[in-house]
């Protein structure tokens, strides 16, 4: 009689190998392979920056091509993918900085689109807040001008979280005009509350007071 147990073992082993191969193929997407070779580099060249940007664009495209019923979930997945990549402990700091910078650049362009994809914008905005990196400044400032209330909120929230770094790196002069303009034009009290929070620099009270007064004057 044939050895049924041995045959079952061979079938089970083959099934496991096929499953592992399938998982590996899902994990090693072509766009991931493009950046896996540069994630640990101590310096990121201009060509490497383009590769990172292409990788981000590939993630954005997955949301843009998702079916209507899955677009919200796709936006959330975009945020999680970017967050997970950024928080990879094997990434070098220069790579993380450039990942934040490239996401910010792409996000700024998406936020400016009049008929933009709201779920793409949502995923990018949430990722910028997750990064909590000064390299994301361009995108966070751009978010303040979005037509979507939730995106403007994320922009203000991200700038509020970055206050210590903004102060240390002396970037307040770059951020202050954007917050002042956004506060004067904001129609949502919830977003306005976060803009006020983002303006709370006790050590720069004299500087930000003018912005507060300007916002109040425009809103009266």
C-alpha positions, 0 to 999 in steps of 0.5 A: 500500500502506498504511504499515505502519511508521506504523500500527505506530508509532501502535499502539505509541504508543497502547499506551504512553499506555494503560500510562502512564494505568494507572500514574498511576491506580494511583499516584494512589489516592483516599486518597493524593489526600486527603493530597497537598495537605497534605504540605508544609504548615508547620502541620497543623490538627486537620482535617488530622490527621483526613485523615492518620488516614483515609489510614492507616485506608485502608491498614490496611483493605487488609490486613484485606480481603486474601485469607488467602493474601496476608495476610502479604504485605499486612502487609509492604506496609502497613509499606512504604507507611507507611515510604515515605510517611514518608520522602518528602523533600518532606514537611514535618516537621510532616506527618511528625510527625503521620503518626507520631502518627496511626499510633501512635494507630491502632496502639495501638488495634489492639494492644489488640484481644484478637482482633486482626489479626496482620498489621495489627499487624505492619505497624503495629509495623514502621512505628513502628520505621522512623519512629524519631520521638518522636511514635510513643511511644504506639504503641511503649509500647502494643506492649509489652502485645501478646499477640504476641511479635513485636509486643512485640519491636518495641515494645522495639526501637523504644524502644531506638532512640529512647533519645537522643531520649527522654533529650533530650526528658526522656520517660524518666519516661513510658517507664520505668514501661512498660518496668518493667511489661513486663519483669516480665511478659515470658515471652520471653527474646528480648523481655526482652533488648530491654527491658533494652536499652531500659532502658540509660541510662548517664546515668540509671543511678540512675533505671533501676537501680530498674527493673532491680531491680524486674524481677529481683525479680518474675522470681525 
